């Protein structure tokens, strides 16, 4: 890795962060929410081998993250059975860079043979495989994707207790907080009287506006027409109905992508952050999703300034894993492999401000 380039970027980012924090700081109350990072945020620099796992951990520690979330299948050597020497090295890195192993992401394979659902016992065996590895690596929490079968998780509760790992179902857009699925999760948790299962909100549920990075890539690829996309977004912002917008777009000689964009924009409905409060007892980890951080350290699509005060005032006690997903929309034009790092740093400037860390 070009350490000179990296050091330069860190210096510039540090100065930017200090300026932003001092110039826009407000009197946010002290919070029990803790800044962390999912290593998935570094997917581009890691995949292209610009940065190693240790580089990612060093970077996370350098911006004041207290914890990490890890995708073991992506980053653990000889997954799922890494050599003990590698496990020791990983733990040493965590200590060196002042990080805590907070959350391990589990991918439950529900279909291994086409047309056949994975048997429950095999799903439980897969869960034990990951619970065991999470324990070896020192992780105390496990993120379960929204499609993880509830019966597999219920049967795995004794295993979670054995390995000392909490399992959290992820609420992710377009799923609603007030939905049958979340009700089933809560009923299962209460039925088993377990402290080892809970819920992980992903901040995609708080998206309020279209993602500009995705829109711009679609325009570059000819999927969208800029003027039509702008009209659709402005119409929604102004309170025009979906049907009105659809009728107007039909008069503009639209591409198929333009027509689809009407529904894509109008389907964005920010959920009320206060609706998360009844689930507070089940939450100890959150995915702080973001796609595009502006130069003044605000997220373009998710109004963190509306979400974070609710969580702070309600007394949520949880880690916040910054999850950057904007790099996939810039792969066709990005010339700087460290763009990811700057976006993540800006996100932490914003979190510091909102959490009162000034």
ROKOL-891861 format. One record per residue (C-alpha): residue number from 1; residue in one letter; chain; x, y, z. Coordinates in steps of 0.25 Angstrom, whole numbers, plus 5000, padded with zeros to 4 digits. Layout:
! residues N
n res chain c1 c2 c3
NUM a A X Y Z
...
//
This chain:
! residues 358
n res chain c1 c2 c3
1 x A 5000 5000 5000
2 x A 5005 5014 4997
3 x A 5007 5019 5011
4 x A 5011 5033 5007
5 x A 4998 5035 5000
6 x A 4990 5029 5012
7 x A 4997 5037 5022
8 x A 4994 5050 5014
9 x A 4980 5047 5013
10 x A 4979 5044 5028
11 x A 4985 5058 5031
12 x A 4975 5065 5021
13 x A 4963 5057 5027
14 x A 4968 5060 5041
15 x A 4968 5075 5039
16 x A 4955 5074 5032
17 x A 4949 5066 5043
18 x A 4954 5076 5053
19 x A 4948 5088 5046
20 x A 4935 5082 5043
21 x A 4933 5077 5058
22 x A 4937 5091 5064
23 x A 4929 5099 5054
24 x A 4916 5091 5055
25 x A 4916 5085 5068
26 x A 4903 5086 5076
27 x A 4900 5083 5091
28 x A 4896 5068 5088
29 x A 4894 5061 5102
30 x A 4903 5050 5106
31 x A 4899 5037 5099
32 x A 4901 5022 5101
33 x A 4902 5020 5086
34 x A 4916 5016 5082
35 x A 4923 5019 5069
36 x A 4928 5007 5061
37 x A 4930 5002 5047
38 x A 4926 4990 5039
39 x A 4938 4985 5031
40 x A 4929 4984 5019
41 x A 4930 4999 5018
42 x A 4944 4996 5013
43 x A 4940 4986 5002
44 x A 4946 4993 4990
45 x A 4960 4996 4996
46 x A 4960 4982 5002
47 x A 4955 4975 4990
48 x A 4965 4982 4981
49 x A 4976 4979 4991
50 x A 4979 4993 4993
51 x A 4978 4991 5008
52 x A 4979 4978 5016
53 x A 4971 4974 5028
54 x A 4981 4981 5037
55 x A 4981 4993 5029
56 x A 4965 4994 5031
57 x A 4966 4992 5046
58 x A 4977 5003 5047
59 x A 4969 5012 5039
60 x A 4956 5009 5048
61 x A 4964 5012 5060
62 x A 4970 5025 5055
63 x A 4957 5031 5054
64 x A 4952 5028 5068
65 x A 4943 5016 5065
66 x A 4942 5007 5077
67 x A 4937 4994 5071
68 x A 4936 4987 5058
69 x A 4926 4978 5051
70 x A 4933 4967 5042
71 x A 4928 4959 5030
72 x A 4936 4946 5034
73 x A 4934 4939 5020
74 x A 4941 4951 5014
75 x A 4953 4953 5023
76 x A 4956 4941 5032
77 x A 4967 4933 5027
78 x A 4963 4918 5024
79 x A 4949 4921 5028
80 x A 4942 4915 5036
81 x A 4954 4909 5043
82 x A 4965 4919 5043
83 x A 4979 4914 5049
84 x A 4981 4918 5064
85 x A 4992 4927 5060
86 x A 4983 4935 5051
87 x A 4973 4937 5062
88 x A 4984 4941 5072
89 x A 4989 4951 5061
90 x A 4975 4957 5059
91 x A 4973 4959 5074
92 x A 4986 4966 5075
93 x A 4982 4975 5064
94 x A 4969 4978 5071
95 x A 4977 4982 5084
96 x A 4988 4990 5076
97 x A 4977 4999 5070
98 x A 4968 5000 5082
99 x A 4956 4993 5076
100 x A 4946 4983 5081
101 x A 4941 4971 5074
102 x A 4926 4975 5074
103 x A 4918 4968 5063
104 x A 4920 4956 5054
105 x A 4911 4955 5042
106 x A 4905 4942 5039
107 x A 4900 4937 5025
108 x A 4890 4926 5026
109 x A 4890 4918 5014
110 x A 4875 4915 5012
111 x A 4876 4908 4999
112 x A 4888 4899 4996
113 x A 4881 4890 4985
114 x A 4872 4897 4975
115 x A 4857 4895 4978
116 x A 4860 4890 4992
117 x A 4859 4898 5005
118 x A 4871 4895 5014
119 x A 4867 4885 5026
120 x A 4865 4892 5039
121 x A 4876 4883 5046
122 x A 4886 4887 5035
123 x A 4883 4901 5037
124 x A 4885 4900 5052
125 x A 4898 4893 5049
126 x A 4902 4905 5040
127 x A 4898 4914 5051
128 x A 4907 4907 5061
129 x A 4919 4907 5052
130 x A 4918 4923 5052
131 x A 4915 4924 5067
132 x A 4927 4916 5070
133 x A 4936 4924 5061
134 x A 4930 4937 5067
135 x A 4934 4932 5080
136 x A 4948 4929 5076
137 x A 4950 4942 5070
138 x A 4944 4950 5082
139 x A 4931 4955 5076
140 x A 4920 4956 5086
141 x A 4908 4959 5076
142 x A 4904 4953 5063
143 x A 4896 4960 5052
144 x A 4886 4951 5045
145 x A 4881 4955 5031
146 x A 4866 4958 5030
147 x A 4863 4945 5023
148 x A 4869 4936 5034
149 x A 4859 4925 5037
150 x A 4853 4928 5051
151 x A 4851 4913 5054
152 x A 4866 4911 5052
153 x A 4869 4923 5061
154 x A 4860 4918 5072
155 x A 4866 4904 5072
156 x A 4880 4911 5072
157 x A 4877 4918 5085
158 x A 4884 4908 5094
159 x A 4896 4909 5085
160 x A 4896 4924 5086
161 x A 4896 4923 5101
162 x A 4907 4912 5101
163 x A 4916 4921 5093
164 x A 4912 4934 5099
165 x A 4908 4941 5087
166 x A 4895 4950 5085
167 x A 4888 4948 5071
168 x A 4881 4960 5065
169 x A 4871 4959 5053
170 x A 4873 4971 5044
171 x A 4861 4981 5041
172 x A 4865 4986 5027
173 x A 4857 4994 5017
174 x A 4847 4992 5011
175 x A 4842 4984 5023
176 x A 4834 4992 5033
177 x A 4837 4993 5048
178 x A 4822 4990 5050
179 x A 4821 4977 5042
180 x A 4817 4963 5045
181 x A 4831 4958 5043
182 x A 4836 4967 5054
183 x A 4824 4963 5063
184 x A 4828 4948 5061
185 x A 4842 4951 5065
186 x A 4838 4958 5078
187 x A 4828 4947 5081
188 x A 4839 4936 5079
189 x A 4849 4944 5088
190 x A 4838 4945 5099
191 x A 4834 4931 5098
192 x A 4848 4926 5100
193 x A 4851 4936 5111
194 x A 4864 4938 5105
195 x A 4875 4949 5106
196 x A 4882 4944 5094
197 x A 4873 4948 5083
198 x A 4869 4962 5079
199 x A 4868 4972 5067
200 x A 4877 4980 5059
201 x A 4872 4993 5052
202 x A 4878 4997 5039
203 x A 4877 5011 5036
204 x A 4871 5009 5022
205 x A 4858 5009 5029
206 x A 4860 5024 5031
207 x A 4863 5027 5017
208 x A 4855 5040 5013
209 x A 4861 5045 5000
210 x A 4866 5037 4987
211 x A 4881 5033 4988
212 x A 4888 5043 4978
213 x A 4900 5034 4976
214 x A 4891 5023 4970
215 x A 4883 5034 4962
216 x A 4896 5039 4956
217 x A 4901 5026 4952
218 x A 4888 5022 4945
219 x A 4889 5035 4938
220 x A 4903 5033 4933
221 x A 4899 5019 4928
222 x A 4887 5024 4921
223 x A 4877 5018 4930
224 x A 4871 5031 4934
225 x A 4869 5045 4928
226 x A 4874 5056 4937
227 x A 4863 5066 4934
228 x A 4852 5055 4937
229 x A 4859 5050 4949
230 x A 4860 5064 4955
231 x A 4845 5067 4952
232 x A 4841 5054 4959
233 x A 4849 5057 4971
234 x A 4844 5071 4972
235 x A 4830 5067 4969
236 x A 4830 5058 4981
237 x A 4837 5068 4990
238 x A 4826 5078 4986
239 x A 4815 5068 4990
240 x A 4810 5065 4976
241 x A 4803 5051 4975
242 x A 4810 5039 4969
243 x A 4799 5039 4959
244 x A 4801 5053 4955
245 x A 4816 5051 4954
246 x A 4814 5038 4945
247 x A 4805 5046 4936
248 x A 4815 5057 4934
249 x A 4826 5048 4932
250 x A 4818 5041 4921
251 x A 4818 5054 4913
252 x A 4834 5055 4913
253 x A 4837 5044 4904
254 x A 4843 5036 4915
255 x A 4852 5024 4915
256 x A 4847 5011 4923
257 x A 4856 5015 4934
258 x A 4850 5029 4935
259 x A 4836 5022 4937
260 x A 4841 5013 4947
261 x A 4848 5024 4955
262 x A 4834 5030 4958
263 x A 4831 5018 4967
264 x A 4845 5017 4972
265 x A 4845 5031 4977
266 x A 4830 5030 4982
267 x A 4833 5017 4989
268 x A 4843 5024 4999
269 x A 4836 5025 5012
270 x A 4844 5029 5024
271 x A 4839 5021 5036
272 x A 4837 5029 5049
273 x A 4849 5027 5058
274 x A 4840 5028 5070
275 x A 4834 5015 5066
276 x A 4847 5008 5069
277 x A 4846 5011 5084
278 x A 4837 5000 5088
279 x A 4848 4990 5082
280 x A 4859 4997 5091
281 x A 4860 4985 5100
282 x A 4864 4976 5089
283 x A 4874 4985 5082
284 x A 4889 4986 5085
285 x A 4895 4988 5071
286 x A 4890 4997 5059
287 x A 4895 4998 5045
288 x A 4897 5013 5042
289 x A 4895 5012 5027
290 x A 4900 5023 5018
291 x A 4902 5025 5003
292 x A 4907 5039 5001
293 x A 4913 5048 5011
294 x A 4914 5063 5007
295 x A 4927 5072 5009
296 x A 4920 5078 5021
297 x A 4918 5064 5027
298 x A 4903 5061 5025
299 x A 4897 5049 5019
300 x A 4889 5052 5006
301 x A 4877 5042 5008
302 x A 4876 5039 5022
303 x A 4873 5050 5032
304 x A 4882 5046 5044
305 x A 4879 5059 5051
306 x A 4864 5054 5052
307 x A 4868 5040 5056
308 x A 4880 5041 5065
309 x A 4873 5051 5075
310 x A 4861 5041 5077
311 x A 4871 5029 5080
312 x A 4879 5038 5090
313 x A 4867 5043 5097
314 x A 4861 5029 5098
315 x A 4874 5024 5105
316 x A 4877 5014 5094
317 x A 4890 5006 5099
318 x A 4896 5001 5086
319 x A 4908 5001 5076
320 x A 4906 5008 5063
321 x A 4913 5001 5052
322 x A 4916 5011 5040
323 x A 4912 5004 5027
324 x A 4916 5011 5015
325 x A 4910 5005 5002
326 x A 4913 5017 4992
327 x A 4925 5011 4986
328 x A 4917 5002 4977
329 x A 4911 5015 4970
330 x A 4925 5021 4967
331 x A 4933 5009 4962
332 x A 4931 5014 4948
333 x A 4937 5028 4950
334 x A 4946 5026 4963
335 x A 4961 5029 4961
336 x A 4964 5030 4976
337 x A 4964 5016 4984
338 x A 4963 5024 4997
339 x A 4950 5031 4994
340 x A 4944 5021 5003
341 x A 4952 5025 5015
342 x A 4948 5040 5013
343 x A 4933 5036 5013
344 x A 4935 5028 5025
345 x A 4943 5039 5032
346 x A 4932 5049 5029
347 x A 4921 5040 5034
348 x A 4929 5039 5048
349 x A 4930 5054 5048
350 x A 4915 5055 5047
351 x A 4913 5044 5058
352 x A 4923 5051 5067
353 x A 4915 5064 5065
354 x A 4901 5057 5068
355 x A 4907 5049 5080
356 x A 4913 5061 5086
357 x A 4927 5056 5085
358 x A 4933 5070 5083
//
